[in-house]
């Protein structure tokens, strides 16, 4: 096999196991780590002469893809692929793959961490001490509370046993195939989930249906003591409505691992709101998940170049 591969995932480096695997398969590699926003023209330049790309959350728009005539394969080293214009890729004959479930355990553990941090106000306590204070506000226990899961993919399913180990009741939205349903989870409509949950955790994919799903009307249904957790995609949450809901006391707060624009802009309304804590998109970023994603992504890329993609998301388009 021959060809040139562009690698933009920031934790993959020349000479690592992924690089050696690709080179051992006969491919030439080029690394251009994505560490922030990148001009589309720079991305087009990087894709010149490239046959396949192993990418982070690069904005691979239809215009960018149309200007990369040799590109045949794109593999996301993660689960979400909303940054790729999948329909345009299909029209151009480019196979797009993701890695379903690759970081489910990492995301599940992180979700529980955010629940604990929010319930016990750990970030606020540490910040207060750093500022010379000694905050002693009451926290809340997870036991006996209700966790609502918006979405029931691999990461949400991995949250369930962890939440139940803490003594939480778990509910989930109803659009889940019967074969995947855990008998220990109660499935209900989104309005009831929002009104009965003490914690609402977002795990659904970003689609046109879910964009802005959690808006002012959704927050109006939630308990004033409720905490929102989002480890999925920032655009699922209407950030302006969230800020208004937290400031007015309509809900207690939010722990956001993802935001609409990343990195978080200096003038974002999410900054400086007591009760809203923003993290830097770390849910799937463990050493174990990264190692697995890198190698499985490289294997998928080689398979896709050979016409044997296993996780193509646009195979039917």
C-alpha positions in Angstrom: 0.0 0.0 0.0 1.2 3.5 -0.8 -0.1 7.0 -0.1 0.3 10.0 2.1 -1.5 10.5 5.4 -2.2 13.8 7.2 -2.5 13.4 11.0 -4.0 16.4 12.9 -5.0 14.7 16.2 -2.9 16.7 18.7 -1.7 13.8 20.9 -0.3 11.8 18.0 3.3 12.4 17.2 6.0 11.4 14.7 7.6 8.1 15.8 4.8 6.9 18.1 3.0 3.6 17.7 0.4 5.0 15.3 3.1 6.6 13.1 5.1 3.4 13.0 2.0 1.3 12.2 1.1 3.6 9.2 4.6 3.6 7.9 4.8 -0.1 8.3 1.7 -0.3 6.1 3.7 1.5 3.4 2.2 5.0 4.0 4.0 8.3 4.3 2.9 10.4 7.2 2.7 14.2 7.8 1.8 15.7 11.2 0.0 19.0 11.7 -1.5 18.9 15.2 -4.7 20.8 15.7 -4.3 22.9 18.9 -6.8 25.7 18.3 -8.6 27.4 15.4 -7.1 26.9 12.0 -7.7 28.9 8.9 -9.5 26.9 6.2 -6.8 27.9 3.7 -4.1 26.4 5.9 -6.1 23.2 6.1 -6.5 23.1 2.3 -2.7 23.6 1.9 -2.1 20.8 4.4 -4.3 18.4 2.4 -2.5 19.0 -0.8 -1.3 15.6 -2.1 -2.9 13.8 0.8 -4.7 10.5 0.3 -6.1 9.9 3.8 -6.5 12.0 7.0 -6.5 10.9 10.6 -8.1 14.0 12.2 -9.2 15.7 15.4 -12.2 18.0 15.3 -11.1 19.8 12.1 -13.8 21.7 10.3 -13.7 19.7 7.1 -16.3 21.7 5.1 -17.6 20.9 1.6 -15.4 23.7 0.3 -12.3 22.3 2.0 -13.0 18.8 0.8 -13.6 19.9 -2.8 -10.1 21.4 -2.8 -8.4 18.2 -1.8 -8.7 16.1 -5.0 -6.6 13.2 -3.8 -8.3 12.7 -0.5 -10.1 9.4 -0.3 -10.4 8.6 3.4 -11.1 10.6 6.6 -11.0 8.9 10.0 -12.0 10.7 13.2 -10.0 9.7 16.3 -13.2 9.9 18.3 -17.0 9.3 18.1 -18.4 12.6 16.9 -18.1 13.6 13.3 -20.2 16.7 13.0 -17.2 18.7 12.1 -17.1 16.8 8.7 -19.5 17.6 5.9 -20.3 13.9 5.5 -22.7 14.4 2.6 -20.2 16.4 0.6 -17.6 13.8 1.3 -19.9 11.1 -0.1 -20.5 13.1 -3.2 -16.7 13.4 -3.7 -16.1 9.7 -3.1 -14.4 10.2 0.3 -15.1 7.6 3.0 -15.6 9.1 6.5 -15.2 6.9 9.5 -15.5 7.4 13.2 -14.6 5.1 16.2 -17.9 4.3 18.0 -17.5 3.6 21.7 -13.8 4.1 21.7 -13.8 6.4 24.7 -17.1 5.4 26.4 -15.5 4.4 29.7 -13.4 7.6 29.8 -16.5 9.7 29.2 -18.6 7.8 31.7 -16.0 8.2 34.5 -15.6 11.9 33.7 -19.4 12.4 33.7 -19.5 11.0 37.3 -16.6 13.3 38.2 -18.6 16.3 36.9 -21.7 15.2 38.9 -19.6 14.9 42.1 -17.8 18.2 41.5 -21.1 20.0 40.8 -23.0 18.3 43.7 -20.2 19.2 46.2 -19.2 22.5 44.6 -15.6 21.4 44.5 -14.4 23.9 41.9 -16.0 26.8 43.8 -14.5 25.6 47.0 -11.0 25.3 45.6 -11.3 28.7 43.9 -12.5 30.3 47.1 -9.5 28.9 49.0 -7.1 30.1 46.3 -8.6 33.6 46.7 -7.9 33.5 50.5 -11.4 32.5 51.6 -12.6 29.4 53.4 -16.0 28.5 51.8 -18.2 26.0 53.8 -21.4 25.7 51.8 -23.4 22.5 52.0 -23.1 20.1 49.1 -25.5 17.4 48.0 -25.2 13.6 47.9 -25.8 11.7 44.7 -27.5 8.8 46.5 -31.3 8.9 46.0 -31.2 11.5 43.3 -32.3 11.1 39.7 -30.0 11.2 36.7 -31.6 12.0 33.3 -29.6 10.8 30.3 -30.3 12.7 27.0 -29.2 10.1 24.5 -28.2 6.4 25.1 -25.1 5.8 23.1 -22.1 3.9 24.3 -20.9 6.5 26.8 -24.4 7.0 28.3 -24.8 3.2 28.7 -21.4 3.1 30.4 -22.6 5.8 32.9 -25.6 3.7 34.0 -23.7 1.1 36.2 -21.6 3.9 37.7 -24.6 6.0 38.6 -26.4 3.1 40.1 -23.3 2.2 42.2 -23.8 5.7 43.8 -27.4 4.9 44.5 -28.9 7.1 41.7 -32.1 6.4 39.8 -31.5 6.6 36.1 -34.0 7.8 33.4 -33.4 8.2 29.7 -35.2 9.5 26.7 -37.4 7.0 24.8 -35.9 6.9 21.3 -33.8 3.8 22.1 -34.2 0.4 20.4 -35.7 -2.2 22.8 -32.7 -4.4 22.5 -30.4 -1.8 24.0 -32.6 -0.9 26.9 -31.3 -1.6 30.4 -34.1 -3.0 32.6 -32.7 -0.8 35.5 -33.3 2.4 33.4 -36.7 4.1 33.1 -37.3 5.4 29.6 -39.5 8.5 29.2 -40.1 11.5 27.1 -37.8 14.5 27.3 -40.3 16.8 29.0 -40.8 14.4 31.9 -37.1 13.6 32.0 -36.3 17.3 32.4 -38.9 17.9 35.1 -38.0 14.9 37.2 -34.2 14.8 37.0 -31.9 16.3 39.6 -29.0 16.0 37.1 -29.4 16.1 33.3 -26.4 14.7 31.4 -26.2 15.1 27.6 -24.8 12.2 25.5 -26.6 12.6 22.2 -25.1 13.4 18.8 -25.3 16.8 17.3 -27.8 16.8 14.5 -30.2 19.3 13.1 -32.8 17.8 15.4 -30.7 18.2 18.5 -29.1 21.5 17.7 -30.3 23.9 20.4 -32.4 21.1 22.0 -31.8 22.4 25.5 -33.2 25.9 25.2 -35.2 28.3 27.4 -38.3 26.1 27.2 -36.2 23.1 28.3 -34.7 24.9 31.3 -38.1 26.1 32.3 -39.1 22.5 32.8 -36.1 21.7 35.0 -35.9 21.8 38.8 -34.4 24.9 40.4 -31.9 22.6 42.1 -31.0 20.8 38.9 -27.5 20.6 37.4 -26.9 20.3 33.6 -23.8 18.3 32.5 -22.7 18.3 28.8 -20.0 16.0 27.5 -21.5 15.7 24.0 -21.4 18.8 21.8 -21.7 22.4 22.8 -24.3 23.4 20.2 -26.9 21.1 21.7 -27.2 23.7 24.5 -28.5 27.2 23.8 -25.8 29.0 25.8 -27.6 32.3 26.1 -30.7 30.6 27.5 -28.5 28.6 29.9 -26.8 31.7 31.2 -30.2 33.4 31.8 -31.6 30.2 33.5 -28.6 30.0 35.9 -28.5 33.7 36.7 -32.3 33.8 37.4 -32.1 30.6 39.6 -34.3 28.7 37.2 -31.7 25.9 37.4 -28.8 25.6 39.9 -25.9 25.4 37.4 -24.1 23.6 34.7 -20.8 21.7 34.1 -19.8 22.0 30.5 -17.0 20.0 29.0 -18.0 21.2 25.5 -19.1 24.7 24.2 -20.3 26.0 20.9 -17.0 27.7 20.1 -13.8 26.1 21.3 -11.5 27.3 22.8 -13.9 29.4 24.8 -13.8 33.0 23.6 -12.6 35.7 26.0 -16.0 37.5 25.6 -18.2 34.3 26.0 -21.3 35.0 28.2 -20.5 31.7 29.9 -17.5 33.3 31.7 -18.0 34.7 35.2 -21.4 33.1 35.9 -21.6 31.6 39.4 -22.8 28.1 38.9 -21.4 27.5 35.4 -18.1 25.7 35.2 -16.5 25.2 31.7 -13.9 22.6 31.2 -11.6 22.1 28.1 -13.2 19.2 26.3 -11.4 16.5 28.3 -14.1 13.8 28.7 -12.5 11.3 26.3 -8.9 12.4 26.9 -7.3 9.6 29.0 -4.0 7.9 28.2 -5.9 4.7 27.7 -8.6 6.1 25.4 -6.0 8.1 23.4 -3.9 5.0 22.9 -6.9 2.9 21.8 -8.2 5.7 19.5 -4.9 6.3 17.8 -4.3 2.7 16.9 -7.9 1.8 16.0 -8.1 4.9 13.9 -4.9 4.0 12.1 -6.2 0.5 11.5 -9.5 1.9 10.2 -7.6 4.2 7.9 -5.6 1.4 6.4 -8.7 -0.8 6.0 -10.6 2.1 4.4 -7.8 2.8 1.8 -8.1 -0.9 0.9 -11.9 -0.5 0.4 -12.7 -2.4 3.7 -13.8 0.4 6.0 -15.5 -1.0 9.1 -17.0 2.1 10.7 -17.9 4.3 7.7 -20.6 6.8 8.5 -21.4 7.7 4.9 -21.5 4.2 3.4 -25.2 4.5 2.5 -25.1 8.2 1.3 
